Amino acid sequence: MEKRRVTCKRDNGLPLSQKKDLDISSEVNRALFEAKVPHFVHIQGVTKNTRGCLSTITTPTATAKMLIRYTEIVIKAARKVDAGIVDIETNELWERVKMDAVNFDRYLGKKTGGGLEKLRQELQAENEGVVLPLAIDWIGGPKDVQKKKAEGKKASLVVFAVKGSKMAEKVLKGGLRAAGVKYDVEKFMNAGPDSFCGVCSRWGHVDAKCGSLKMPACMLCAGRHLTKDHKCNMVGCKANAGQNCAHNVDKCINCKGNHIAKANCCVKKQEAIKVAREERRTWKEREGERRNVITDQQEEPDCTEDGGPSTADAEKKVQNDEQIEKEPEVQVVATQ
């Protein structure tokens, strides 16, 4: 879906149109038809999130980049309904990252002169091309942060979204600067019901959050040792430490079954995955409304259900049409 999503940039000085979003879709598709744009390069409705941001998706056999070729036609038509629309752009994925050692005295609370919003502005101002579309949050929440400060700690971790996968990769490699201070940045991984702990071999948390550091459990035999320390006592066995072998008596610490803790047949693992899928489904719906993007990134099929051309075939057709002859729609774009 991401390859098909297009967002509308608006002039925030103009109020949102009170007309139905279907009116924009209607105007745009009729304009594309009149300009004799290939029939598969059209849009399927326009959605508006709670913040008033507009976006649309193309038909299954077209991509956002294919629609962008007819930007002037689309904008002219859309502005008949909403005069505030000034441009359209392909949707960029947002990557969540975390940053450590963020100072409490400078960024915790409004009395610091803006708190984390000040940090967000500094990061965007001092790092070329970096866009942080959402507010920055303390990892663990306000109560956890206040507790850390009460314990005498001076800083903690924050999490935020970086717009654009390529920019996120750059940030992860080179870090970020704020108020002249260099920060290391890491990818943020949310611990969920299907997260597996390498210490106690149980589901629902990761090593860093394990409450059983002094009572580890082996994933292979349920013994009271870390999995990496598991060893076979059979003389002549060539298995390295932490590796399973034919001599081991598999044992699950969670369901007590005769299998390793991560075995697919484990009922506890199946339960964890089921809960995680439901939570992620709910999260995607909530995040989709919040960010106005669809997080499902499955690959496009080779062909549509009705036997129409695939996205790749449609892309080639547009390119071939432009090379073989000057289509009317190209003339329209050039003259507007």
N, C-alpha and C positions, 0 to 999 in steps of 0.2 A: 504493500500500500504506500510506503514512503516514496517510492519512485513515481507514484502518480499524484502525490499531494502538492498543491500550489497554495501559497498563502498570499493574502492581499495586504499591501502596505497602504495605510491610510494617513491622511492629514488630520492629526488629532484636534486641530482647531475647528474642524467641521463636525457637527453632530451626526450620529449614526442615523441612517435612513430608517424610517418606521415601516417601510414596505416589506413585504415578505421576501425571505431569502430566495424563494423559488423564482421571483421576478428577475433577479440577477442571472440565474441559470438560464432562464428563458431568453433574455436579451443577448447573452453571450453566444448561446448555441445558434440562435437565428442569424446573428452577425457572421459567425463562422460559416454557416450554410450559404449565406448570400455571397460570401467571398470565395465560395467554392473550395474551402479547405477540405482535405480528405475526410470522409464521413466518420472515420474512427477517431479523429482528433476533436473530441467534444468533452464537456464536463458533465458530471453527475451530481447536480445539486450543490448548494452552498450552505455551509454550517457556520454558526456564530456561537462562540463560547461565552461564559459568564462575564468576561472582560470586554466583550464586543469585538474580538478578533475574528476575521473572516478567513475561511479557507475552503478549498474545493478539491475534488479528486477527478482525474480524467477517466474516461471509459477504460475498461480492462485492457484493451489492445493499444493504448497510448500511454506515453510517459509525460511527466511534467515538463521535461526538456522539449518535447515535441510541441506542447502547447505554448511554451515561452517564445517560440519562433513567431507566433502571431500575437505578441504582447500588445501592440498598438490597437489591433482589432478588439481584443478582449477588454482592454481598459476603456476604450471609447464606448463600448456597449455597456459595461458595468457601471460607468459613471452616469448613465441615464437613470439608474435606480439609486445609486449612492455616489454623490458627487465627491465624497471624501476619499475615494479610492484613487491612488496616484501611481501605483505600480503593482506588479505581481512578481513573485519569486518562487523558486523551487524550495521545498522544505528541507531544512538541515536538521540532522539528528542532534540531540543533546546528550552529552556524556557526563555522568556524575563522577566527580572527583573529590578527594579529601585533602586537607592541608593541615599540617601539624604546627605546634608551637605558636598559635595565635594568642597574643597577649591579652589577658583579662583587663588590665588597667587601661588599655587603649581601645578595646572593642566590646567590652561587656557592659551592656546597659546604655540607656539614653544619655546618662550624665557624661559619657565619654565623648559626646559631640556627634552622635549619629550611630554608634554601635557598629553592628555588622553591615549596615547599609553604607557606612563610611568606608569600610573595608572593600565592599563591592565596587564602589566608585573609584577607589584607589587602584584596585586591580585592573579595571578597565582603562583608567587614565595612563597607567605606567607600563602597560603591556600591549604593544601594538597588535590590533586585530582581535583581541580577546573580548568576547561578548558574554556576559553573564545574565541570561534572561530572567532568572528567578532570584529570590532572596537567598542569602547565605544563612545556614542554620548551624547551631552548635550540635555536634554529635552527642547523643545522650539526652538532649533536651535541657531546658532551663534549670530544672531541679538538680540534675546531675552536675551541671556546670557550677551552680552556686555551692554545692557540696564540696566540689574540688577546691573552689576558692577558699571556703571556710577551713579546709584542711591545710591551707598554706600554699597550694599550687598556683603558679603564675600564668599558666597557659593551657590550652587544650586544642582538640581537633575541631575543624569545621568541615561541612560538606556543601557543595554547590554544583550547579550544572554549567558546563561550558558549551557554547553553541558551535556546532561543526565538529565532525569526527577528526578531521585533519588538524584542526586547531587543538583539540583535546590531546592528540598524540604529541604535538609540539610541546604543550604544557607539561605533559607527563615526563618528557625527556629533559626539558630545560628548566622547569620550575616557573615560579612567578615572583614578581616584586610588588611590594606595597609599602609606601612611605620609605622607600630606599632599602627595605629589608628583603633579603632573598629567602623564599620558602620552597621547600621540596613538595611536590604534588604526587599523589598516588591515586590509582583507580579506586573508586568506592564500591565495595561489594557488600550488599545488604545481607545480613544473616537472616535466614528464614527457617521455616519448619524442616526443610530438606537439607539444611546445612549440617555437615558432619564434623564432629570434633575429633581432632587427632590425638587428644589427650585421653578422654574417657570413652571414646568410641560410641558416643550417643548422638542422637539427632536433635536439632533445634538450636544449636549454637556453634560457634567456632572456638578454636584454641584460646584466643585472647580473652574470651568471655567465660571460660570454663571455671566452674566452682569446685572442681575436684582435682586440682593440680597435684595434690599430695596422694591421690588415690587413682592413678591412671589405670586404664584397662586396654588390653591388646585387642585390636580388631580381628586378629586371626584365631586366638585361642581363649580370649577373655581373661587371660592371666593379668596379675597386678603389675604390669609393666607397660611402657610405651611400645607401640607397634614397631617402631624403629629398632627397639632392643630385643625383639623376638628372635630366638635362636633355636635351632633344632639340636636336640641332644643325641641324635643318632650318630654314632661314629661313622665317618666316611661321607656323611651328607654334604653336598657341595653348595647347598643353599646359603646365601649370604644373610647377614643380620637384617631383619625386617621383611624377609621373603617367606612366602608359604612354600610348603613342600609336601610330598606324598606321605611323610611320616607324621605330619601334624594332625591332631584331633581337633577339627574345626569346632568352634564354639562361639555363639553369639551372646554378647553381654546384655543385649536388649530383650530378645524373646526366648533366650535359653535354647534355641534350636541348634542342630548340628550343622552349622554353616557359619561362614565368617559374617561379621556385622554388616558389611556392605553388600551381601548377596541379594540379588533381585527377588529371591523367593521369600525374604524376610518380611513378615507381616508388619513389623514396626517401620521398616523402610517404606513399604507400600503406603502405610498410613501417613507418614511424613510427606511423601510426594503428593498424595491426594490433597492434604491440607494446604501445601505450598501452592499447588496449581489453582486452588480456589482463591487463595489470598492474592496471587499474582493477577488472576482474572479481575478481581475487584480493584486491585491497584491500577491496572491498565485502564480500566474505565474511568477511575478518578483522575489519573494522571493525564489521560487523553482529553478530558474536559478541561483540566487545568492548563495544559500546555497547547491544546488544540492540535495535537498530533496523534496519529495512530501508531502504537508501538509494535504492532505485529509486523515483522520484517521478513515474512516468508517470500521465497523467490516466486516470480511470476510463472504461470504454467506455460508450456510450449504452445498451447492453443486454448481458446476459450471453449466453454461448455457447448456453445451453439456452433462450434466448428469454424469460428472466425479466425482471422490471422493472429499470430502471436505478437507480443510487443516487439520482439526483435524483427519479425517480418514487416510489421507496420513501420518501424523506424527505417528499415531499408527502402520501403516503398516511398516514403517521404523524401529520402535522400535521392533516390533514382528519379522521382518526378522533378525535383529541382534541377537535376543535372541534364535531363533529356529536353525539357522545355520549360519556358518561363510560365509558371502557373499564375492565374489571375490574382490569387491571394498574395503572392510575392510582390506584385505590382502595387497592391493596395497598401501593404506594409511600407513599401519604399516611398510612396507618395504622401503618406500621412505624417 
